[in-house]
Amino acid sequence: MRYQAAYLNSEFDEAQGVPNLVVKSLQTTRRFDALKLWMGLEALGQKQYAEIIDHGITLAQQAAP
């Protein structure tokens, strides 16, 4: 299945040297939001990441009326 959208990678973009990002993403215009979670888990580890979440929940509970 293939669909060619006129607004993606136009001939003008190619002539101007705009990088073709369509072939680098499965969903074209959507961000990879899970990358933030994955990088946090990789950098901190599951235990420390869970502690940060628990601390945020505790602060929210204390701030609630």
Predicted model as a PDB file, atoms N, CA, C, CB and O in Angstrom, pLDDT in the B-factor column:
MODEL        1                                                                  
ATOM      1  N   MET A   1       0.845  -1.165   0.000  1.00 59.00           N  
ATOM      2  CA  MET A   1       0.000   0.000   0.000  1.00 59.00           C  
ATOM      3  C   MET A   1       0.896   1.235   0.000  1.00 59.00           C  
ATOM      4  CB  MET A   1      -0.965  -0.006   1.217  1.00 59.00           C  
ATOM      5  O   MET A   1       1.880   1.297   0.738  1.00 59.00           O  
ATOM      6  N   ARG A   2       0.558   2.195  -0.813  1.00 64.00           N  
ATOM      7  CA  ARG A   2       1.361   3.401  -0.888  1.00 64.00           C  
ATOM      8  C   ARG A   2       0.463   4.599  -1.138  1.00 64.00           C  
ATOM      9  CB  ARG A   2       2.426   3.281  -1.987  1.00 64.00           C  
ATOM     10  O   ARG A   2      -0.487   4.528  -1.918  1.00 64.00           O  
ATOM     11  N   TYR A   3       0.774   5.699  -0.468  1.00 65.00           N  
ATOM     12  CA  TYR A   3       0.042   6.942  -0.670  1.00 65.00           C  
ATOM     13  C   TYR A   3       1.050   8.068  -0.781  1.00 65.00           C  
ATOM     14  CB  TYR A   3      -0.971   7.206   0.485  1.00 65.00           C  
ATOM     15  O   TYR A   3       1.901   8.234   0.092  1.00 65.00           O  
ATOM     16  N   GLN A   4       0.958   8.825  -1.827  1.00 65.00           N  
ATOM     17  CA  GLN A   4       1.878   9.943  -2.042  1.00 65.00           C  
ATOM     18  C   GLN A   4       1.151  11.240  -1.704  1.00 65.00           C  
ATOM     19  CB  GLN A   4       2.411   9.967  -3.517  1.00 65.00           C  
ATOM     20  O   GLN A   4       0.235  11.639  -2.423  1.00 65.00           O  
ATOM     21  N   ALA A   5       1.545  11.897  -0.625  1.00 69.00           N  
ATOM     22  CA  ALA A   5       0.943  13.163  -0.226  1.00 69.00           C  
ATOM     23  C   ALA A   5       1.772  14.314  -0.795  1.00 69.00           C  
ATOM     24  CB  ALA A   5       0.841  13.268   1.324  1.00 69.00           C  
ATOM     25  O   ALA A   5       2.995  14.337  -0.656  1.00 69.00           O  
ATOM     26  N   ALA A   6       1.109  15.247  -1.424  1.00 70.00           N  
ATOM     27  CA  ALA A   6       1.807  16.352  -2.098  1.00 70.00           C  
ATOM     28  C   ALA A   6       2.586  17.233  -1.121  1.00 70.00           C  
ATOM     29  CB  ALA A   6       0.807  17.206  -2.866  1.00 70.00           C  
ATOM     30  O   ALA A   6       3.594  17.832  -1.497  1.00 70.00           O  
ATOM     31  N   TYR A   7       2.126  17.316   0.128  1.00 68.00           N  
ATOM     32  CA  TYR A   7       2.786  18.191   1.096  1.00 68.00           C  
ATOM     33  C   TYR A   7       4.019  17.546   1.742  1.00 68.00           C  
ATOM     34  CB  TYR A   7       1.802  18.589   2.173  1.00 68.00           C  
ATOM     35  O   TYR A   7       4.760  18.224   2.453  1.00 68.00           O  
ATOM     36  N   LEU A   8       4.244  16.279   1.511  1.00 68.00           N  
ATOM     37  CA  LEU A   8       5.407  15.591   2.072  1.00 68.00           C  
ATOM     38  C   LEU A   8       6.491  15.465   1.019  1.00 68.00           C  
ATOM     39  CB  LEU A   8       5.019  14.200   2.611  1.00 68.00           C  
ATOM     40  O   LEU A   8       6.257  14.912  -0.056  1.00 68.00           O  
ATOM     41  N   ASN A   9       7.675  15.974   1.322  1.00 65.00           N  
ATOM     42  CA  ASN A   9       8.825  15.834   0.434  1.00 65.00           C  
ATOM     43  C   ASN A   9       8.547  16.321  -0.988  1.00 65.00           C  
ATOM     44  CB  ASN A   9       9.262  14.394   0.396  1.00 65.00           C  
ATOM     45  O   ASN A   9       8.720  15.589  -1.963  1.00 65.00           O  
ATOM     46  N   SER A  10       8.121  17.545  -1.071  1.00 71.00           N  
ATOM     47  CA  SER A  10       7.839  18.116  -2.384  1.00 71.00           C  
ATOM     48  C   SER A  10       9.136  18.287  -3.172  1.00 71.00           C  
ATOM     49  CB  SER A  10       7.109  19.469  -2.244  1.00 71.00           C  
ATOM     50  O   SER A  10      10.230  18.223  -2.611  1.00 71.00           O  
ATOM     51  N   GLU A  11       8.998  18.502  -4.458  1.00 75.00           N  
ATOM     52  CA  GLU A  11      10.175  18.712  -5.302  1.00 75.00           C  
ATOM     53  C   GLU A  11      10.928  19.968  -4.869  1.00 75.00           C  
ATOM     54  CB  GLU A  11       9.766  18.820  -6.784  1.00 75.00           C  
ATOM     55  O   GLU A  11      12.155  20.018  -4.959  1.00 75.00           O  
ATOM     56  N   PHE A  12      10.188  20.997  -4.393  1.00 77.00           N  
ATOM     57  CA  PHE A  12      10.826  22.221  -3.903  1.00 77.00           C  
ATOM     58  C   PHE A  12      11.728  21.910  -2.710  1.00 77.00           C  
ATOM     59  CB  PHE A  12       9.761  23.270  -3.511  1.00 77.00           C  
ATOM     60  O   PHE A  12      12.858  22.391  -2.635  1.00 77.00           O  
ATOM     61  N   ASP A  13      11.217  21.099  -1.775  1.00 75.00           N  
ATOM     62  CA  ASP A  13      12.018  20.732  -0.602  1.00 75.00           C  
ATOM     63  C   ASP A  13      13.290  20.007  -1.018  1.00 75.00           C  
ATOM     64  CB  ASP A  13      11.200  19.851   0.357  1.00 75.00           C  
ATOM     65  O   ASP A  13      14.372  20.291  -0.504  1.00 75.00           O  
ATOM     66  N   GLU A  14      13.159  19.082  -1.940  1.00 75.00           N  
ATOM     67  CA  GLU A  14      14.324  18.340  -2.405  1.00 75.00           C  
ATOM     68  C   GLU A  14      15.341  19.270  -3.053  1.00 75.00           C  
ATOM     69  CB  GLU A  14      13.904  17.250  -3.390  1.00 75.00           C  
ATOM     70  O   GLU A  14      16.547  19.126  -2.850  1.00 75.00           O  
ATOM     71  N   ALA A  15      14.846  20.224  -3.833  1.00 82.00           N  
ATOM     72  CA  ALA A  15      15.744  21.171  -4.505  1.00 82.00           C  
ATOM     73  C   ALA A  15      16.452  22.082  -3.499  1.00 82.00           C  
ATOM     74  CB  ALA A  15      14.959  22.021  -5.516  1.00 82.00           C  
ATOM     75  O   ALA A  15      17.575  22.526  -3.741  1.00 82.00           O  
ATOM     76  N   GLN A  16      15.792  22.358  -2.370  1.00 83.00           N  
ATOM     77  CA  GLN A  16      16.367  23.228  -1.354  1.00 83.00           C  
ATOM     78  C   GLN A  16      17.232  22.469  -0.343  1.00 83.00           C  
ATOM     79  CB  GLN A  16      15.264  23.960  -0.630  1.00 83.00           C  
ATOM     80  O   GLN A  16      17.832  23.080   0.542  1.00 83.00           O  
ATOM     81  N   GLY A  17      17.294  21.156  -0.471  1.00 82.00           N  
ATOM     82  CA  GLY A  17      18.124  20.351   0.418  1.00 82.00           C  
ATOM     83  C   GLY A  17      17.481  20.024   1.750  1.00 82.00           C  
ATOM     84  O   GLY A  17      18.180  19.678   2.702  1.00 82.00           O  
ATOM     85  N   VAL A  18      16.152  20.128   1.838  1.00 78.00           N  
ATOM     86  CA  VAL A  18      15.445  19.785   3.077  1.00 78.00           C  
ATOM     87  C   VAL A  18      15.538  18.278   3.268  1.00 78.00           C  
ATOM     88  CB  VAL A  18      13.944  20.260   3.037  1.00 78.00           C  
ATOM     89  O   VAL A  18      15.228  17.523   2.347  1.00 78.00           O  
ATOM     90  N   PRO A  19      15.963  17.822   4.461  1.00 76.00           N  
ATOM     91  CA  PRO A  19      16.101  16.377   4.681  1.00 76.00           C  
ATOM     92  C   PRO A  19      14.764  15.646   4.571  1.00 76.00           C  
ATOM     93  CB  PRO A  19      16.717  16.113   6.050  1.00 76.00           C  
ATOM     94  O   PRO A  19      13.725  16.179   4.962  1.00 76.00           O  
ATOM     95  N   ASN A  20      14.797  14.457   4.053  1.00 73.00           N  
ATOM     96  CA  ASN A  20      13.606  13.624   3.915  1.00 73.00           C  
ATOM     97  C   ASN A  20      13.394  12.877   5.227  1.00 73.00           C  
ATOM     98  CB  ASN A  20      13.740  12.627   2.712  1.00 73.00           C  
ATOM     99  O   ASN A  20      14.004  11.832   5.455  1.00 73.00           O  
ATOM    100  N   LEU A  21      12.534  13.410   6.088  1.00 71.00           N  
ATOM    101  CA  LEU A  21      12.290  12.796   7.395  1.00 71.00           C  
ATOM    102  C   LEU A  21      11.187  11.746   7.350  1.00 71.00           C  
ATOM    103  CB  LEU A  21      11.932  13.863   8.408  1.00 71.00           C  
ATOM    104  O   LEU A  21      11.012  10.993   8.308  1.00 71.00           O  
ATOM    105  N   VAL A  22      10.446  11.687   6.256  1.00 70.00           N  
ATOM    106  CA  VAL A  22       9.351  10.732   6.148  1.00 70.00           C  
ATOM    107  C   VAL A  22       9.864   9.301   6.250  1.00 70.00           C  
ATOM    108  CB  VAL A  22       8.600  10.930   4.834  1.00 70.00           C  
ATOM    109  O   VAL A  22       9.223   8.459   6.879  1.00 70.00           O  
ATOM    110  N   VAL A  23      10.998   9.019   5.645  1.00 67.00           N  
ATOM    111  CA  VAL A  23      11.510   7.658   5.662  1.00 67.00           C  
ATOM    112  C   VAL A  23      12.155   7.288   7.001  1.00 67.00           C  
ATOM    113  CB  VAL A  23      12.511   7.478   4.547  1.00 67.00           C  
ATOM    114  O   VAL A  23      12.553   6.139   7.195  1.00 67.00           O  
ATOM    115  N   LYS A  24      12.261   8.236   7.915  1.00 68.00           N  
ATOM    116  CA  LYS A  24      12.885   7.977   9.206  1.00 68.00           C  
ATOM    117  C   LYS A  24      11.869   7.778  10.317  1.00 68.00           C  
ATOM    118  CB  LYS A  24      13.807   9.106   9.564  1.00 68.00           C  
ATOM    119  O   LYS A  24      12.263   7.587  11.468  1.00 68.00           O  
ATOM    120  N   SER A  25      10.588   7.815  10.019  1.00 64.00           N  
ATOM    121  CA  SER A  25       9.553   7.694  11.035  1.00 64.00           C  
ATOM    122  C   SER A  25       8.430   6.802  10.529  1.00 64.00           C  
ATOM    123  CB  SER A  25       9.007   9.078  11.426  1.00 64.00           C  
ATOM    124  O   SER A  25       8.040   6.884   9.365  1.00 64.00           O  
ATOM    125  N   LEU A  26       7.919   5.959  11.397  1.00 62.00           N  
ATOM    126  CA  LEU A  26       6.789   5.117  11.012  1.00 62.00           C  
ATOM    127  C   LEU A  26       5.504   5.928  10.915  1.00 62.00           C  
ATOM    128  CB  LEU A  26       6.614   3.976  12.010  1.00 62.00           C  
ATOM    129  O   LEU A  26       4.642   5.645  10.083  1.00 62.00           O  
ATOM    130  N   GLN A  27       5.381   6.946  11.778  1.00 61.00           N  
ATOM    131  CA  GLN A  27       4.140   7.699  11.836  1.00 61.00           C  
ATOM    132  C   GLN A  27       4.297   9.100  11.270  1.00 61.00           C  
ATOM    133  CB  GLN A  27       3.645   7.774  13.258  1.00 61.00           C  
ATOM    134  O   GLN A  27       3.416   9.936  11.469  1.00 61.00           O  
ATOM    135  N   THR A  28       5.357   9.376  10.592  1.00 59.00           N  
ATOM    136  CA  THR A  28       5.654  10.614   9.883  1.00 59.00           C  
ATOM    137  C   THR A  28       5.690  11.837  10.786  1.00 59.00           C  
ATOM    138  CB  THR A  28       4.648  10.826   8.807  1.00 59.00           C  
ATOM    139  O   THR A  28       6.774  12.356  11.050  1.00 59.00           O  
ATOM    140  N   THR A  29       4.560  12.316  11.267  1.00 58.00           N  
ATOM    141  CA  THR A  29       4.540  13.590  11.984  1.00 58.00           C  
ATOM    142  C   THR A  29       4.437  13.442  13.490  1.00 58.00           C  
ATOM    143  CB  THR A  29       3.404  14.418  11.499  1.00 58.00           C  
ATOM    144  O   THR A  29       4.460  14.443  14.205  1.00 58.00           O  
ATOM    145  N   ARG A  30       4.328  12.245  13.980  1.00 63.00           N  
ATOM    146  CA  ARG A  30       4.186  12.060  15.423  1.00 63.00           C  
ATOM    147  C   ARG A  30       5.552  11.936  16.092  1.00 63.00           C  
ATOM    148  CB  ARG A  30       3.335  10.819  15.724  1.00 63.00           C  
ATOM    149  O   ARG A  30       6.486  11.359  15.535  1.00 63.00           O  
ATOM    150  N   ARG A  31       5.643  12.488  17.292  1.00 68.00           N  
ATOM    151  CA  ARG A  31       6.882  12.395  18.051  1.00 68.00           C  
ATOM    152  C   ARG A  31       7.011  11.012  18.683  1.00 68.00           C  
ATOM    153  CB  ARG A  31       6.939  13.491  19.134  1.00 68.00           C  
ATOM    154  O   ARG A  31       6.031  10.282  18.836  1.00 68.00           O  
ATOM    155  N   PHE A  32       8.223  10.681  19.037  1.00 75.00           N  
ATOM    156  CA  PHE A  32       8.481   9.439  19.760  1.00 75.00           C  
ATOM    157  C   PHE A  32       8.445   9.770  21.254  1.00 75.00           C  
ATOM    158  CB  PHE A  32       9.868   8.794  19.338  1.00 75.00           C  
ATOM    159  O   PHE A  32       9.493   9.880  21.890  1.00 75.00           O  
ATOM    160  N   ASP A  33       7.238   9.927  21.816  1.00 77.00           N  
ATOM    161  CA  ASP A  33       7.079  10.333  23.207  1.00 77.00           C  
ATOM    162  C   ASP A  33       7.625   9.303  24.189  1.00 77.00           C  
ATOM    163  CB  ASP A  33       5.626  10.587  23.500  1.00 77.00           C  
ATOM    164  O   ASP A  33       8.058   9.668  25.283  1.00 77.00           O  
ATOM    165  N   ALA A  34       7.614   8.050  23.828  1.00 83.00           N  
ATOM    166  CA  ALA A  34       8.102   7.017  24.731  1.00 83.00           C  
ATOM    167  C   ALA A  34       9.607   7.133  24.954  1.00 83.00           C  
ATOM    168  CB  ALA A  34       7.760   5.639  24.184  1.00 83.00           C  
ATOM    169  O   ALA A  34      10.135   6.564  25.909  1.00 83.00           O  
ATOM    170  N   LEU A  35      10.300   7.862  24.084  1.00 86.00           N  
ATOM    171  CA  LEU A  35      11.742   8.031  24.238  1.00 86.00           C  
ATOM    172  C   LEU A  35      12.074   8.697  25.574  1.00 86.00           C  
ATOM    173  CB  LEU A  35      12.310   8.859  23.076  1.00 86.00           C  
ATOM    174  O   LEU A  35      13.062   8.337  26.214  1.00 86.00           O  
ATOM    175  N   LYS A  36      11.264   9.658  25.997  1.00 86.00           N  
ATOM    176  CA  LYS A  36      11.495  10.349  27.272  1.00 86.00           C  
ATOM    177  C   LYS A  36      11.439   9.364  28.437  1.00 86.00           C  
ATOM    178  CB  LYS A  36      10.455  11.474  27.476  1.00 86.00           C  
ATOM    179  O   LYS A  36      12.296   9.389  29.320  1.00 86.00           O  
ATOM    180  N   LEU A  37      10.439   8.508  28.435  1.00 87.00           N  
ATOM    181  CA  LEU A  37      10.311   7.502  29.489  1.00 87.00           C  
ATOM    182  C   LEU A  37      11.474   6.525  29.445  1.00 87.00           C  
ATOM    183  CB  LEU A  37       8.984   6.748  29.356  1.00 87.00           C  
ATOM    184  O   LEU A  37      12.075   6.219  30.475  1.00 87.00           O  
ATOM    185  N   TRP A  38      11.789   6.038  28.256  1.00 89.00           N  
ATOM    186  CA  TRP A  38      12.868   5.066  28.112  1.00 89.00           C  
ATOM    187  C   TRP A  38      14.206   5.639  28.567  1.00 89.00           C  
ATOM    188  CB  TRP A  38      12.968   4.601  26.667  1.00 89.00           C  
ATOM    189  O   TRP A  38      14.964   4.974  29.273  1.00 89.00           O  
ATOM    190  N   MET A  39      14.496   6.883  28.158  1.00 91.00           N  
ATOM    191  CA  MET A  39      15.769   7.506  28.545  1.00 91.00           C  
ATOM    192  C   MET A  39      15.837   7.718  30.055  1.00 91.00           C  
ATOM    193  CB  MET A  39      15.956   8.851  27.815  1.00 91.00           C  
ATOM    194  O   MET A  39      16.888   7.519  30.664  1.00 91.00           O  
ATOM    195  N   GLY A  40      14.727   8.117  30.655  1.00 90.00           N  
ATOM    196  CA  GLY A  40      14.692   8.278  32.110  1.00 90.00           C  
ATOM    197  C   GLY A  40      14.945   6.963  32.829  1.00 90.00           C  
ATOM    198  O   GLY A  40      15.707   6.911  33.794  1.00 90.00           O  
ATOM    199  N   LEU A  41      14.310   5.915  32.361  1.00 92.00           N  
ATOM    200  CA  LEU A  41      14.513   4.595  32.967  1.00 92.00           C  
ATOM    201  C   LEU A  41      15.947   4.113  32.776  1.00 92.00           C  
ATOM    202  CB  LEU A  41      13.536   3.577  32.368  1.00 92.00           C  
ATOM    203  O   LEU A  41      16.538   3.536  33.689  1.00 92.00           O  
ATOM    204  N   GLU A  42      16.499   4.349  31.601  1.00 94.00           N  
ATOM    205  CA  GLU A  42      17.881   3.937  31.352  1.00 94.00           C  
ATOM    206  C   GLU A  42      18.867   4.714  32.217  1.00 94.00           C  
ATOM    207  CB  GLU A  42      18.227   4.121  29.881  1.00 94.00           C  
ATOM    208  O   GLU A  42      19.833   4.141  32.722  1.00 94.00           O  
ATOM    209  N   ALA A  43      18.634   6.004  32.389  1.00 94.00           N  
ATOM    210  CA  ALA A  43      19.564   6.845  33.135  1.00 94.00           C  
ATOM    211  C   ALA A  43      19.466   6.626  34.638  1.00 94.00           C  
ATOM    212  CB  ALA A  43      19.313   8.299  32.817  1.00 94.00           C  
ATOM    213  O   ALA A  43      20.482   6.619  35.333  1.00 94.00           O  
ATOM    214  N   LEU A  44      18.240   6.444  35.146  1.00 94.00           N  
ATOM    215  CA  LEU A  44      18.044   6.381  36.590  1.00 94.00           C  
ATOM    216  C   LEU A  44      17.863   4.966  37.122  1.00 94.00           C  
ATOM    217  CB  LEU A  44      16.859   7.201  36.968  1.00 94.00           C  
ATOM    218  O   LEU A  44      18.199   4.685  38.272  1.00 94.00           O  
ATOM    219  N   GLY A  45      17.351   4.107  36.316  1.00 94.00           N  
ATOM    220  CA  GLY A  45      17.004   2.771  36.785  1.00 94.00           C  
ATOM    221  C   GLY A  45      15.571   2.762  37.294  1.00 94.00           C  
ATOM    222  O   GLY A  45      15.018   3.805  37.645  1.00 94.00           O  
ATOM    223  N   GLN A  46      14.982   1.585  37.330  1.00 94.00           N  
ATOM    224  CA  GLN A  46      13.577   1.451  37.687  1.00 94.00           C  
ATOM    225  C   GLN A  46      13.293   1.906  39.124  1.00 94.00           C  
ATOM    226  CB  GLN A  46      13.139   0.013  37.508  1.00 94.00           C  
ATOM    227  O   GLN A  46      12.281   2.559  39.379  1.00 94.00           O  
ATOM    228  N   LYS A  47      14.178   1.564  40.055  1.00 96.00           N  
ATOM    229  CA  LYS A  47      13.936   1.897  41.461  1.00 96.00           C  
ATOM    230  C   LYS A  47      13.926   3.408  41.684  1.00 96.00           C  
ATOM    231  CB  LYS A  47      15.000   1.247  42.351  1.00 96.00           C  
ATOM    232  O   LYS A  47      13.003   3.936  42.305  1.00 96.00           O  
ATOM    233  N   GLN A  48      14.929   4.094  41.191  1.00 96.00           N  
ATOM    234  CA  GLN A  48      14.993   5.536  41.406  1.00 96.00           C  
ATOM    235  C   GLN A  48      13.873   6.256  40.654  1.00 96.00           C  
ATOM    236  CB  GLN A  48      16.357   6.079  40.966  1.00 96.00           C  
ATOM    237  O   GLN A  48      13.327   7.240  41.154  1.00 96.00           O  
ATOM    238  N   TYR A  49      13.531   5.780  39.474  1.00 93.00           N  
ATOM    239  CA  TYR A  49      12.436   6.389  38.716  1.00 93.00           C  
ATOM    240  C   TYR A  49      11.128   6.232  39.485  1.00 93.00           C  
ATOM    241  CB  TYR A  49      12.318   5.752  37.306  1.00 93.00           C  
ATOM    242  O   TYR A  49      10.328   7.165  39.547  1.00 93.00           O  
ATOM    243  N   ALA A  50      10.908   5.059  40.071  1.00 94.00           N  
ATOM    244  CA  ALA A  50       9.701   4.818  40.873  1.00 94.00           C  
ATOM    245  C   ALA A  50       9.676   5.721  42.095  1.00 94.00           C  
ATOM    246  CB  ALA A  50       9.623   3.345  41.305  1.00 94.00           C  
ATOM    247  O   ALA A  50       8.614   6.214  42.475  1.00 94.00           O  
ATOM    248  N   GLU A  51      10.830   5.945  42.719  1.00 96.00           N  
ATOM    249  CA  GLU A  51      10.899   6.839  43.877  1.00 96.00           C  
ATOM    250  C   GLU A  51      10.516   8.270  43.497  1.00 96.00           C  
ATOM    251  CB  GLU A  51      12.309   6.817  44.484  1.00 96.00           C  
ATOM    252  O   GLU A  51       9.836   8.957  44.259  1.00 96.00           O  
ATOM    253  N   ILE A  52      10.948   8.709  42.334  1.00 95.00           N  
ATOM    254  CA  ILE A  52      10.602  10.057  41.861  1.00 95.00           C  
ATOM    255  C   ILE A  52       9.093  10.172  41.658  1.00 95.00           C  
ATOM    256  CB  ILE A  52      11.348  10.387  40.541  1.00 95.00           C  
ATOM    257  O   ILE A  52       8.490  11.179  42.028  1.00 95.00           O  
ATOM    258  N   ILE A  53       8.490   9.152  41.075  1.00 94.00           N  
ATOM    259  CA  ILE A  53       7.038   9.155  40.856  1.00 94.00           C  
ATOM    260  C   ILE A  53       6.310   9.159  42.194  1.00 94.00           C  
ATOM    261  CB  ILE A  53       6.604   7.929  40.012  1.00 94.00           C  
ATOM    262  O   ILE A  53       5.367   9.926  42.388  1.00 94.00           O  
ATOM    263  N   ASP A  54       6.741   8.310  43.109  1.00 97.00           N  
ATOM    264  CA  ASP A  54       6.119   8.258  44.440  1.00 97.00           C  
ATOM    265  C   ASP A  54       6.235   9.597  45.156  1.00 97.00           C  
ATOM    266  CB  ASP A  54       6.764   7.155  45.291  1.00 97.00           C  
ATOM    267  O   ASP A  54       5.290  10.039  45.810  1.00 97.00           O  
ATOM    268  N   HIS A  55       7.381  10.236  45.036  1.00 97.00           N  
ATOM    269  CA  HIS A  55       7.581  11.537  45.665  1.00 97.00           C  
ATOM    270  C   HIS A  55       6.621  12.578  45.065  1.00 97.00           C  
ATOM    271  CB  HIS A  55       9.050  11.996  45.496  1.00 97.00           C  
ATOM    272  O   HIS A  55       6.051  13.390  45.795  1.00 97.00           O  
ATOM    273  N   GLY A  56       6.446  12.553  43.758  1.00 96.00           N  
ATOM    274  CA  GLY A  56       5.509  13.472  43.098  1.00 96.00           C  
ATOM    275  C   GLY A  56       4.085  13.255  43.564  1.00 96.00           C  
ATOM    276  O   GLY A  56       3.343  14.216  43.767  1.00 96.00           O  
ATOM    277  N   ILE A  57       3.700  12.008  43.735  1.00 96.00           N  
ATOM    278  CA  ILE A  57       2.359  11.690  44.225  1.00 96.00           C  
ATOM    279  C   ILE A  57       2.187  12.186  45.658  1.00 96.00           C  
ATOM    280  CB  ILE A  57       2.096  10.171  44.149  1.00 96.00           C  
ATOM    281  O   ILE A  57       1.146  12.745  46.005  1.00 96.00           O  
ATOM    282  N   THR A  58       3.206  11.982  46.486  1.00 96.00           N  
ATOM    283  CA  THR A  58       3.148  12.456  47.875  1.00 96.00           C  
ATOM    284  C   THR A  58       3.003  13.975  47.922  1.00 96.00           C  
ATOM    285  CB  THR A  58       4.410  12.019  48.649  1.00 96.00           C  
ATOM    286  O   THR A  58       2.191  14.493  48.690  1.00 96.00           O  
ATOM    287  N   LEU A  59       3.768  14.685  47.122  1.00 96.00           N  
ATOM    288  CA  LEU A  59       3.659  16.146  47.084  1.00 96.00           C  
ATOM    289  C   LEU A  59       2.283  16.588  46.628  1.00 96.00           C  
ATOM    290  CB  LEU A  59       4.718  16.735  46.165  1.00 96.00           C  
ATOM    291  O   LEU A  59       1.730  17.548  47.167  1.00 96.00           O  
ATOM    292  N   ALA A  60       1.724  15.904  45.646  1.00 95.00           N  
ATOM    293  CA  ALA A  60       0.395  16.252  45.152  1.00 95.00           C  
ATOM    294  C   ALA A  60      -0.664  16.021  46.238  1.00 95.00           C  
ATOM    295  CB  ALA A  60       0.058  15.430  43.890  1.00 95.00           C  
ATOM    296  O   ALA A  60      -1.588  16.819  46.391  1.00 95.00           O  
ATOM    297  N   GLN A  61      -0.523  14.939  46.976  1.00 95.00           N  
ATOM    298  CA  GLN A  61      -1.473  14.647  48.055  1.00 95.00           C  
ATOM    299  C   GLN A  61      -1.372  15.697  49.162  1.00 95.00           C  
ATOM    300  CB  GLN A  61      -1.218  13.237  48.634  1.00 95.00           C  
ATOM    301  O   GLN A  61      -2.387  16.099  49.730  1.00 95.00           O  
ATOM    302  N   GLN A  62      -0.168  16.137  49.465  1.00 95.00           N  
ATOM    303  CA  GLN A  62       0.013  17.167  50.497  1.00 95.00           C  
ATOM    304  C   GLN A  62      -0.544  18.507  50.059  1.00 95.00           C  
ATOM    305  CB  GLN A  62       1.484  17.315  50.845  1.00 95.00           C  
ATOM    306  O   GLN A  62      -1.024  19.281  50.887  1.00 95.00           O  
ATOM    307  N   ALA A  63      -0.485  18.790  48.764  1.00 95.00           N  
ATOM    308  CA  ALA A  63      -0.964  20.066  48.248  1.00 95.00           C  
ATOM    309  C   ALA A  63      -2.482  20.086  48.082  1.00 95.00           C  
ATOM    310  CB  ALA A  63      -0.298  20.369  46.920  1.00 95.00           C  
ATOM    311  O   ALA A  63      -3.088  21.157  48.044  1.00 95.00           O  
ATOM    312  N   ALA A  64      -3.095  18.917  47.984  1.00 89.00           N  
ATOM    313  CA  ALA A  64      -4.536  18.851  47.806  1.00 89.00           C  
ATOM    314  C   ALA A  64      -5.238  19.302  49.095  1.00 89.00           C  
ATOM    315  CB  ALA A  64      -4.973  17.415  47.415  1.00 89.00           C  
ATOM    316  O   ALA A  64      -4.755  19.037  50.197  1.00 89.00           O  
ATOM    317  N   PRO A  65      -6.368  19.978  48.948  1.00 76.00           N  
ATOM    318  CA  PRO A  65      -7.101  20.459  50.161  1.00 76.00           C  
ATOM    319  C   PRO A  65      -7.674  19.337  50.985  1.00 76.00           C  
ATOM    320  CB  PRO A  65      -8.231  21.393  49.763  1.00 76.00           C  
ATOM    321  O   PRO A  65      -8.304  19.585  52.013  1.00 76.00           O  
TER     322      PRO A  65                                                      
ENDMDL                                                                          
END                                                                             
